Amino acid sequence: MNTLMKKIWLLFYFLAFSGFCTLLTSVYLKHDELENRLQTEQRYVTQLFSSYISSAFFQFETMLDLISYEYSFQQSLKIRAIDDILARSPLLIGFALFNTDGTLQSSSRNLQKVNFPNLLTNNKTKQWFQQALQQNRMTIGGPYYLNSLKKWVVPIRKRIINSEGSVVGVIASGLDLQALSMQWTDGSNGQRTLQAITDNGFFRILRTNTPLNKYEKIYNTPIEEQITKKIKQQLALKKLTFDDLRKSEKSVQLQFTQGDQKRYSTILYNAKQQLWISVIESNYSLQQNFIAQITPYFIFYLIFLMIIFFLFKWIVHIEQNKIAELTYRAEHDLLTGLYNRTILKNRDLKYHKKSQPFSLLYIDLDHFKGINDSYGYSYGDSILVEVSKRIKRTLIAPNGTAIRLSADEFIVLIDSTDRVLIEEYSNTLLVEIAKPYIVNNNDFKISASIGITQSPKDATGMETLISYANNSMLIAKKTKNNCVFFSEKIHQQLIKNIEIEQALHSAISKGEISLVYQPQLDNQHQLCGVEALVRWNNESLGFIPPNQFIPIAEDSGLMPELGAYIMNRAMSEISKLQYKKEKAFQLSINVSAKQFVQLNFFEALIDCLTCYKSPYLKITIEITESLFIDNIERLLPIFQKMKDENISLSLDDFGTGYSSLSMLRNVPIDELKIDKSFVDHIVNNKSDRAMAASIITMGKNLGMTVLAEGVEDKQQAEILQAAGCDLYQGYYFSKPLNLADLEGFIDSL
């Protein structure tokens, strides 16, 4: 027994030692891999930075060439052209023209107050100015602080040659060193330093990640001799020299120790600009990445040891599997296989961590309920399964988590807050969901509406994010097959809508709802009717326009009560006025689509009409074209009943919605109202004039009365009258009037 135990433990120690050797080998290979990756990336960044330097300075040299060319003909600088160049090139601080003796000849406007020294005699500029006089290419000088502009400047100079081939001057400019440094970013979060160094004297002309207070030390002194010495030693080990690099223009990678840190460096000679390009990076990022990469190896090794050591606890392992299976069932939707809503409450979910930024997409399927109602839940379930598969397919990139929230609602959590990426993904998802679904040889098409929130930008609590996303989805659902990002504007609007909804509950009882009436006149300026318009003036919210509170009334279920109040009050007030004046005219009442499709709408209308019935009262119900979407077959019997009761039907805002000729033929419309948008520009816009004339002709041919709304002046009225319009409504004839003013208006006719 003891022998067997010894053999077992000997086998354990052998496996443990073998695993440890494998671990060390893996760690060594991983370090080698990460180091090679760092050097490869550094080599690429060096080439990229060199290309950027070449491209940038080529652009600036081209500008100097253009100015030199103009000067060789004009013998002067074109200040306006130079100002235009400066406006387009924010890195350039200005231009100056120097004689061959180093004295200033002229400069751009922004440099005219600068006191330039003689560039040929000044110790700081003499070397670079002489070099500019001697070569055709642009000369890049050592940076210096230009006190008059309070900026560090990289001077660039190029000689000017006249048509005889003689050097007649030097055109000079300067680059804003701080702005130039800020333009370059390599995504290393400051761990990597990039430098451009002159070949003449080893002066730095650009160094990234350098604070402004160190510019004096960095740019006014050449590279330290001990650094160049180390570089030469490293090159010597590779059997290379600076001259070899100048000839080959190939990059070389070096390693050296500075302080207690190892540093990796790649240098490259840019012959075009006579610059040394250097990229230096400490091994700190490598160490951090290395630790992160090898940690799972050690964890795996420890787990390996624990599995061997606790092998006899396999029963516990089985129990853990059972628990995991139960957890899976508790956190996943049985139909689709996606996570269910319980996962959102799991505190282990990474999205609960405040340090984890993410985007939340709230997805609701459009028109899905109709499929369940018409074909049964088995069809709906098949479509939901396919929708889930499509969502999962889209999550290959970007990385995210899909959750089925409820029947036809889903949530997608994405590990990014990049607005462009999220919008692209949302649009891709909308396209995928909108593709056809085939269930039992039946072809179905649905769409989706998506609301988007982001953490921590919009909120950090999961419930709050879901609520915000849901509200954004409801806005997207107004147009369908759309996505809407949550914003502060939406948040404020939601708060405003809640305030309006709460106040609307008591608006009628407080007497805050009132009506005004806008007259409708014929071609002889005789009153033919009035349109009842609702107004609401709240004591705390002030005046609230109908286009704000009517949709809220519809969504909150208050429209039946509000609509009944409007009908009753309008019929009551107008009936009394008609009896008083013994005058008959039409009363037009607007009815929203949701109010019209209520089960008891027609009965309520008839009850109200019966209550205020008189020989003078004639009722017209105004509806919009949106009413006919998906409701036409259901509404035709109601229209016929209205005709039987001598109630007229007016189609409001005609031409702006969903009307078709077949709809106008089938629906018993008595009156067409030309929308104000066609009338506004009818005087000056031929297209609007033709459109209005066409509507009038079509309405007349179909036996309908045509009314133009929004008539603001005499010219509009005359054009409409010439086209054959029957009735007019607008401020040219009268603004909306309260009951007393309406009585006075009738008396004035």
N, C-alpha and C positions, 0 to 999 in steps of 0.2 A: 504493500500500500504506500509506504513512504517512498519507495523507489518510483512508483507511478507518479506520486505527487511531485517528486524531484524532477522527473522527466517533463511533467506538465509545466512546472515553473521554469525549467530550463528552456522549454519551447517558448514560454512567454517572454523570457529575457532575450532569447534569440530574435523573436519577432519584434520586440521593443527596440533592440539594437539595430536591426535591419531597417525598421521604420525611421529611426533617428538618422541613420546614414542617408536614407532616401530623402529625409527632410533637409539635411544639410546640402545635399546635391541640388535639390530643387531650389533652395534658397540662393545658392550660388548662381545657378542658371537664371533665376528670376532677376537677380541683381544685374547680371550681365545683359539680360534682355532689356531691362529698364534703362541701363546706361547707354546701350546702343540706340534705344529709341530716343533718349534725350539728345544724343549727339546727332542723330539723323534729323530730328526736328530743328536742332540748332543750326545745322548746315543749311536746311531749307530756309529758315528765318534769315540767315546771313545773305543767301542769294536773293531772297525777296527784298530785304532792306537795301541791298546794293542796287537792285533794279529800281526800287523806289527813289533812291538818291539820284541815279542816272536820269530817270524820267523827269524828276522834279527840276534838276539843274539844267537838263536839256531844254525844258520849257522856258526857264528863266534866260538861258543863253539865247534862245530864239527871240525873246522879247528884246534883249540887248541888240541882237543883229538887226531887228526891224527898225529900232530907233537909230542905230548907226547908219543904216541904209538911207533913212529919211534925212539924217543930218548931212550925209555926204552930198546930197543934192540941194538941200535947203540952207545949209550952213547955220542952222539954228534948231532948237528943240521946239516941237509942236506941243505946247503946254496942254491944249485940250485933249489931244490924242494920248498924251502921257497920263493925264488925269483919268481918262477912260480905262487905260490899262491898269492903273492902280486900283480903280473901283472894282475891276474884275479879278484882281489878284490880291487878296487881303494879306498874303504873306509879305508882299513887297512894301517897304516903307517909303520909297521914293526913288527918283533918278537924279543923277548929277553928272555934268560934263566937265572934264578936267583937261587943261592943256597938257602938252607933253612935258612941260616944266613943273607939273604938279599943282599948278594954280587952278582955282575954280573958274570956269567960264560961265556956266548957267546951271539951274536946277529946277526940279518940279516945284509947284507952288508950296507944297507942304514942307519943303526943306529950305525955303528961301531965308528963313530966320536962323538957320543953323550956321554956325561959324566953323567952316571946314578948315583944317590946317593944310599946309602944303604937303601933298601926299608924297612928294619926292624927297623932301627933307625931313619929314617926321619919322622918328625912329620906329614907331609902331607900324607905319604903312609903307615905308621906303622899299622894303624887300618885296612886298606884294605888288606895289605899283611898277617897280622895275620889271618884275616878271610879266605883268600884264602888257608892258610895252614891247616885250621881246617875243611873245608867242601869239599865235592866231586864236588859240582856244581861250575860253573864259577862265579867268583866274579867281579862285576862291581864297579869300584871305582869312586871317585869324579873327574870331569874334571880338568885339569890343563894346563897351557901354556908351551909347549915344545919349549924353546927359540932357540935351535939349528936347529929346523925345521920350526920355525916361525908359529906354528900351535897350536890350542887348541885341546887337546886330551882327549878322554874318555878311561881310562885304563881298560882292561879286563885281568883277571889272573885266572889261574887254576893250582892246584898242580899236580905234576907228581909222580906217585906211581910205584915202580919197581915190579918185579915178586914176591918178598917176601912180598909185601903189605906195604912197607915202603915208606914214603914221601922222595923223593930225590931232589926235587926242585920245582920251580914254572915257568911255561911258561907264558909269558906276551905279550900282544900286545896292540895296541891303535887304536882307531877309530878317523878319521878326523871329529871333531865335526861340523865344518862349512859345510862340504860336506854332513854329515848325516842329518843336519837340512834342507839343500836344497833339499834332496831327497823326503821329505814329503810335499805334498801340498793337501789341503782339499777343494780347490775351494772357500774359503770364502773371498778371496782378503784381507787377513790380519786382518779380523774382529774377527777371532777365534784363540786362543792361546792354543797349545797342549804342555803338559809337561810330562816328565818321571822323577820321583823323587825316590831316594833310600829310602828304609825303615829304613836303618841304618843311622840316623842323618839328614834325610830329605834334602839331597843335590840333586840339579837338575843335571841330566846327559844329558838332551835334552830339549830344549825349542824353539818352532818355533817362527817366527816373531821377532827375537831378533837381533838388529844390533851388529856388531862386537865390537864396542866400549863399549858395556855394558856387554860383556862376563865376565870381571873381577868381576863385582859386582854380576852378576846373578849366576855364577858357583862356585865362591870361598866362598860364604856364604850360610848357610842353609836357608830354608824357614823361614820367619820372625815369631817370636813367636806369634805376634798378629793375624797373618793369621791362624796359626794352632789353636789358641784359638777360633777364629770365627767358624772354621770348626767344632771343638768339640761341640760348642754351637748349631750349626745347626744340627749335628748328634744327640745331646741329645734331641732336639725337636722331632726327629724321633725315639727316644728310641734306638739309635745305638751308637756304639763305633768303634774306629779303629780296635780293635780285632774282632768285629763282621764282619767287612768288610774283614779282612784278612782270616777269616774262610770261609765266603760265596763266596768271589770273585765276588760278584754282584756289579753292579754300583749303585750309589746313586746320586741324583740330589739335588743341594743346590742353594739357592738364597741369595745374600747379597749385600749390598750397599758399593760402594767405591767412595768416593768423592760425586759427584752429579749424579752418574750413577748407575743404577741397573745392577748387573752382574749375569749371570747364569753359574753354574758350575756343571760338572759331574765328579765324582772321582770313580776309580776302582782299586782294588788291583790285581796286576799280581804276583801270587805266584811263578810261574816258575822262574821269574827273580828277585823276591823280590823287586818289584818296584811299586810305586803308579803312576797310569796314571790319568792325570787331563786334562780336557778340559774346558776352560773359555771363555766366550763370553759376551760382553756388550750388553745392550738392544738397541744399536744404530741401528743395522741392523733390529731388530724387529720393532723399531719405524718407520724407513724408509718404511719398507714393510707394516706396519700397516696404515701409512698415505696414501700410494699408494692404499691400498685395500679399505679404508673407504671413500676416496675422491669420488668415483662414487656413494656411498650411499648418501652423502650430495648433490651431483649434482642431483641425482634422486629426492631427497626430494624437492630441490628448483624447479626442473621442475614440480614436482607434485603440488607445491603451485602455480606456474605460470599458469599451465593448468586450475586449479580451478579458479584462479583470472581472467584469460583472456578467460574464456569459451565463452564469447560473440564474440570473434574474430575467431570463427570457419570458417568463410568465408576465412580469411587469411590462415588458415590451409589448406583449399581445394586448394587455389592458390599455396601454397607451394608444395602440392602433384603434381600438374600439372607441375610445374617447375622441380621437381625431376624426373618425367617421361620423360620430354623432355631431361634432362641432361643424363638420362640413355640411351636414344636412340642415343644421340650425341656421347656418349663414348663407346658404345657397337656395336659389329658387328652383323648385323641382321641375318646372316646365322648361325653362330656358337654360338652366345650368349656370346662370350668372349669380353673382352675389345678390342677396336680398337686402332689404332696408336695415336689418339688424346689424349688418357689418358697419353701418355708419355710427353706431353707438359703441363699437369696440374700441376701447382706448388704446389698443395695440396698433390700430391702423395708423400708418405713418402720417396720414393727412391731419391727424389730431395734433401733431407736433407743430408748435408755432414757428420753428425754424424751417419748416417745409413749405415753400411757396407752391401753390397749385391753382388750377382752374377747375371750376365745377360747371358742368353742362347739364341743364335740366331739359330733358327731351320729352315732348308729348306728341303722340301720333294724331294727325288730322283726319277727321271723318272715320275713325276706327269703330266707333260705336255703331254706325250704320251697318257695318259688316256683321257684327255680332247679332244685331236685331234682325237682319234680313236673312242671313245664312246659318246662324247658329254659332255657338261657342267653339265647336271643333274647328271651323274655318278660321275663326279669330285666333285660336291657339296656334294653328299652323303658321299663320302670318307672324305672330309674336316670336315664335321660335326662329323663323327666318330673319326677322329684324335683329334679334340677338346675335345671330351668326354674323350678320353684316357689321354690326357695331364692333364685335370682337375682331373681325378682319381689319377694320380701319385702325385698330389700336396697336398694330404692329409697330408703327411709327406715327405719332409720338407714343411714348410709354404712358400707360394709363390703366384705370380700373373701371369696368362696366358693372352697373348695379341696376337691377329691376326694382323700381320703387313701388309701383302698383300696377294695375291692369295694363294700361297702355302708356305708362310713364317710366322713363329710364333716367339714370344719372350716370354721367361719365366723369371720372376724376382724372385729370391729366397733370403730369409732373412738369408743368411749365406755366409761366405767366406771360410768355411772349405773345402779344396781342395778334401779330401777323400770323404766327404759327397756329394759334387757336382758331382764328377766323378761317384760315385755309382748311384746317381739319373739319370745322363745323360745316363748311360748304361741301367738302368731300362727303361727309356723313349724310347731308341732306340729299345729295345726288344718289348715294347708295340706297338710302331708304326709299327714294322716289321710283326706283326701278320696279318693273312689274313683278307681281307675285302670282304664281300659278298653283291653285289648290283644287284638286279633283277636276282638272280641265277647265277651271274657271279662272279668268284673268282679272286680278285686282290691282288697283293703283292707289297708293296712299302717299301722303307727304308728312312732314314733321315740322314742329316749331321748337326752337331752341332758345333758352335763356341762359346767359353766361355770367357767372360771378368769379372773382379771383381773391385768393387769400395770400397775404394779409391785406391787400389793397382795399377790398370792400368790407371785409369782416374776417374774424378768426374763428368764431363759433360755427360749427357745422350746421346747426339748425337755422341760424341767421343767414348763412350762405344759401341754404336750400330755399328759404323764404324769398330772398332777393332774386335768386335765379328763377323761381316760380313766377314772380311778378314780371320779370323780364320776358319770360316765355309767353305770358298772357299778352304782352304787347306785340311780340313776334307773331302770335296767333291771329292778330287782326288782319295780317296780310298773308299768313300761312306760308309754309315752305321757306322760312326765314329764320335768322338768328339775330339776337339783340344782346349786346353787352350791358350789364347793369352799370349805372352811372349815378352821380350825385343828382343830376337832373331828374332821373327816374325816381330816385329815393324821395326827393322833395315832392315830386308829383304824386307819389304814393301817399305821402303824408297829407298832401293837399286833398287827394281824393277821399281819404278816410274822414278828414274834417268835413268835406262836402257831404259825404254819405250820412255822417252822424247828424249834421244840421238838417239834412233833407227829411229825416224822420219826423221832425216837428215843424217843418216849414209851413205846411198847410194849416195846422192847428194854430200857429202863431200869426197867421194872416200875412205871411211873407210872399206868397205866390200871387201874382197879379197878371192881368192880360192887357195887351194893347192890340189895336186893330189897324191894319194898313189897308186903305181903300184900293179897290180895283175898278178902273174906269174904262169906258168904251171909247170909240173914235169921236163921239159927240161930247166927251167929257162928262158923261152921265154915270152915276154910281151904279155898278152892277153887282158888286160884292165886296166883302172884306175878308182878310185873312187874320185869324186869331193867332197871336204870337205870345208865348209865355215869357214872363219876366220873374226873376227872383232876386230880392234884395235882402240879404241877411244882416243882422245887427252887428255881427263880428267879422264876417267874411266880406261884407260889402256886396256889390253887384256881381252876380255870377252869370255868365252868358249861358244860353241853353245848350250850346254845343259842348259845354263842360259837364253840366249836371244831368242832362238827359241820358247819355250813355251810362253814367253811374247809377241812375235810377233803374235803368234796364238790367244792369248786372246785379244790383242788390235786391231785385224783386219789388221795388217801390213803384214801378211804372204803372201797374194796374190802378193803384190808388191815385197817382198823379194824373194819369190819362183820364180817368173818370172825372176827377175834379175839373180839369181843363174843359172837357166836353160839357159838363153841367153848367159851369160858370159862363162859358161862351154862349151857349144856347139861352141861358137865363137872361144875360145882359142884352144880347142882340134882340131876343124876342120882345123884351120890354121896350127897347128903343124903337123897334119896328111898329109896335102897337101905338106908341106915343106919336110917331111921325106918320103913321099910316103909310109906310113905305116898305115895299118888298125888295130884298136883295139877297144875294148868295152869302152864306157863311162858310168859309173854308177852314177846316181844322186839320192840322198836321197829325198824322198817326205813324209812329215808328214801326219798323218791321217786327220787332219783338212784341209790341202791343197788339199789332194786327193779328198775329198768329195765336193769340191767347184763345183758349177754348170758348170762353164766354164773351168775347169781344163784340160780336154782332148783336147778341142779346142785350148787352149793356148799352150799345149804341141805340137800339130800338127803344129801350126803356127810357132813355134820356130824351129821345126825340118825341116820344109819346107824352112825356111830362110837359114839354114846352111847345107842343105842336100848335101852329097858328097858320092862318092863310098867307102870312108874309114870309115865314121862315123856310128857306131852302138850304139844304145842307150839301156841302161838297167835302169829301174826304180826300186829303192830299197824301199820296204815298210816294216813296222813292223807288228807283229802279232796283235797288238791292233787295227789295222785298221778294222779287221773283226768282232769286237764286234758290234752287232746290225746293221751292214751295208752290210753283205754278199750278200743278194739278190739284193740290189741296185747297188753293184759294179761289179757283174758278166758281165753285158753288156759292161761296160767300159773296163774290162779286155779283152773281145773278140775283141773290136775295136782296142786295142793296139796290139793284136796278128796279126790282119789284116794289121797293119802298120809296122809289123816286129820289134815292140818294145818289148824287153824282160822284164820279171818280176822276180825280185829277192826278196826272203823273208829273211830279215835281222834279226839278233839276234835270229835265230831259236832255240827253246827249252826253252826260258825264259818267254814265254807269254801264249797265249790262243789257240795255234794251236791244231787241232785234225786231225786224219787220214782222216775223211770224208771231211774236209776242203781242205787238200792237194789233195784229189782225184778230188774235184769239181773245184778248182781254177787252172787256167793254169800257174802254177809256172814253170819257166825255170831254176831257180838257187836257191839253199839253201845255206845260209851263216851260218856256225857254229859259235855260239857266242864265244867271247873271253874268257868268264868265264869257258867254257869247255876246252879250249886250255891251259889256264894258268898252270894247274896242271896235264896235261896229262902225263908227264914223271913219276911222283911219285904217282899219284892217279889212282888206277885201275878202280874206278867207273867212273871218268871223261873220262878215256881212252875207257872204254866200251861204254859210252854214245856217244862219238864222233864216234866210229866205227859203232854204231847202226844207227846214223844219216846218215853217209856216205852210208851205205848199203841200208837204206830206200830210200835215194835220188836217188841212182843209179837204184834201182828197179823200181822207179817211172819215170825213164827217165830224171832225172834232173842233171844238173851240180852242184857239191858240192864244195864250196869255204870255206876255213878256214881263219878266220880273227884273228889278234893278235898273229901271229906266231913270237916268239921272239928269238928262237935259233935253232940250227941244229937238236938237238934231237927231238924237237917237229915236225919239218918238216919231219924227217925220219919216225916217228911213223905215222903221217898223210898220208904220201905217201904209207907206207906199208898197211894202211887200205883202200887205193883206192881213196884218195882225189884227185880232179882234179886241183883245183886252190888254190893259197896261197896269203895272204896279211898280212904284218906285218913288224916290224922293222928289222927282220932277213934279209929280202929282200931289204926293203927300207923304210925310214920314209916318211911322206907326203912331197912332193916337190913343189916348185913354178914352174912356167912354164919353166923358163930358166934351172933350175936344172933338170926338167923332160926331157928336150931335151938332156941334157948331159947324163942322165941315159940311154936314148934310144940309144945314140951313143956308150955307153960302152958295150952294150949287143952283 
